[in-house]
Amino acid sequence: MPKAKNAVASKARRKRIIKKAKGFWGSRGNVLTVVKHAVDKAEQYAYRDRRAKKRTFRALWIMRINAAARLNDTTYSRLVDAMNKKSIEIDRKTLAEIAVKDPAAFSQIVKAAFE
């Protein structure tokens, strides 16, 4: 009796892995053993960078707020401290957006924090 190899399942498994490598260059996109390693590494980077992205954006927001705060004769840390003392609760993402899009409104927030 011939050995059953379940070609349907094994082909589906290969196809699923190769589909994840769509757009990879050269043998990284079509040679199964190379594709497995490339896809594993890509998934590791994706997992890591989903977390790193949050840190990167927070740093960007802080830089933007600090730049706008310095235009209003203060610093980021002094502004955040003053806002906390006055119980002005605006998250960094929103504050950075205001600083970039509407400097006049940002100036009003700074004045309100230091009154």
QUIHUHU-V983280 format. One record per helix or strand. SS is the DSSP state (~ for helix, > for strand). FROM is the first residue (numbers start at 1). LEN is the number of residues. Records with the same first field share a line. If there is no record, write none. Layout:
SS->FROM-LEN, FROM-LEN
This chain:
~->7-14, 26-4, 32-40, 76-10, 92-10, 103-12
